[in-house]
């Protein structure tokens, strides 16, 4: 299901981009980032002139688990029940000029504004 869901998101993004609409995709896209496909509009099947910017949000494992418990979202039930298996899927992204990293362990408005500025430039 994951591949179909993500491909559907990319297909919708392509349709909007072809109409001249800016697009923001939210999701880990871990496989696409690791393979570096996410940095290549042609490989993604979106218009070649598309400018891609990617924010990778860092959060340590312990804090991520605490926040999942606190938000009590049913979509997290499997992750929490199988934490060790889920935690293995957390990856370190490749270094790439288009990837902007952000430490989300503490709220910092100034750093967040800098990230947003870097993404929209």
C-alpha positions as CSV (number, residue, x, y, z in Angstrom):
1,X,0.0,0.0,0.0
2,X,2.8,2.4,0.8
3,X,4.2,2.6,-2.7
4,X,0.7,3.1,-4.2
5,X,-0.1,5.8,-1.6
6,X,3.1,7.7,-2.3
7,X,2.8,7.3,-6.0
8,X,-0.7,8.7,-5.8
9,X,0.6,11.8,-3.9
10,X,3.3,12.3,-6.6
11,X,0.7,11.9,-9.3
12,X,-1.5,14.6,-7.7
13,X,1.6,16.8,-7.3
14,X,2.4,16.4,-11.0
15,X,-1.2,17.4,-12.0
16,X,-1.0,20.5,-9.9
17,X,2.5,21.4,-11.0
18,X,1.3,21.2,-14.7
19,X,-1.4,23.6,-13.8
20,X,1.1,26.0,-12.3
21,X,0.2,25.3,-8.7
22,X,2.9,25.1,-6.0
23,X,2.9,21.8,-4.1
24,X,4.0,20.7,-0.6
25,X,4.2,17.0,0.1
26,X,4.2,15.8,3.7
27,X,5.5,12.4,4.5
28,X,8.8,10.6,5.2
29,X,9.4,9.7,1.6
30,X,12.4,7.8,3.2
31,X,12.9,5.4,0.3
32,X,12.7,8.2,-2.3
33,X,15.2,10.3,-0.4
34,X,17.6,7.4,0.3
35,X,17.6,6.5,-3.4
36,X,18.0,10.2,-4.2
37,X,15.0,9.9,-6.6
38,X,13.2,12.6,-4.5
39,X,15.9,15.1,-5.7
40,X,15.3,14.5,-9.4
41,X,12.0,15.8,-10.9
42,X,12.4,13.6,-14.0
43,X,12.9,10.4,-11.9
44,X,9.8,11.4,-9.9
45,X,7.8,11.9,-13.1
46,X,7.0,15.5,-12.4
47,X,7.8,18.5,-14.7
48,X,11.6,18.7,-15.3
49,X,11.6,22.5,-14.4
50,X,10.2,21.7,-10.9
51,X,12.3,23.2,-8.1
52,X,12.5,20.7,-5.3
53,X,13.3,21.6,-1.7
54,X,13.2,19.0,1.1
55,X,13.0,19.5,4.9
56,X,14.2,16.6,7.0
57,X,12.9,16.9,10.5
58,X,15.2,15.3,13.1
59,X,13.8,14.1,16.4
60,X,15.5,11.6,18.7
61,X,13.9,8.3,19.2
62,X,12.9,8.7,22.8
63,X,11.2,12.1,22.2
64,X,9.5,10.8,19.1
65,X,8.0,7.9,21.2
66,X,6.9,10.4,23.9
67,X,5.1,12.6,21.4
68,X,3.3,9.7,19.8
69,X,2.0,8.5,23.1
70,X,0.9,12.1,24.0
71,X,-0.9,12.7,20.7
72,X,-2.8,9.3,21.1
73,X,-3.4,9.0,17.3
74,X,-4.9,5.6,16.3
75,X,-2.5,5.6,13.3
76,X,0.4,5.3,15.8
77,X,-0.9,2.2,17.6
78,X,1.0,-0.3,15.5
79,X,4.2,1.8,15.8
80,X,3.9,1.9,19.6
81,X,3.0,-1.7,20.0
82,X,6.0,-2.7,17.8
83,X,8.4,0.0,18.7
84,X,11.6,-1.9,18.2
85,X,10.6,-2.9,14.7
86,X,9.3,0.6,13.9
87,X,12.4,2.3,15.3
88,X,14.7,0.2,13.0
89,X,13.0,2.0,10.0
90,X,14.2,5.4,11.2
91,X,17.0,6.3,8.8
92,X,19.7,8.8,8.4
93,X,19.1,10.7,5.1
94,X,21.9,11.1,2.5
95,X,23.7,14.4,2.4
96,X,22.3,16.5,-0.4
97,X,22.3,20.3,-1.1
98,X,18.5,20.2,-1.5
99,X,17.9,18.6,1.9
100,X,17.5,21.0,4.8
101,X,17.7,19.5,8.2
102,X,15.8,20.8,11.2
103,X,16.2,19.6,14.8
104,X,12.6,19.4,16.2
105,X,13.6,18.4,19.8
106,X,12.9,21.9,21.1
107,X,10.7,24.7,19.7
108,X,12.9,27.4,18.3
109,X,10.9,30.0,16.3
110,X,14.1,31.7,14.8
111,X,15.5,28.4,13.5
112,X,12.1,27.4,12.1
113,X,11.8,30.8,10.3
114,X,15.3,30.2,8.9
115,X,14.2,26.8,7.6
116,X,11.1,28.2,6.0
117,X,13.1,31.0,4.4
118,X,15.6,28.5,3.0
119,X,12.8,26.3,1.6
120,X,11.0,29.2,-0.2
121,X,14.0,30.9,-1.7
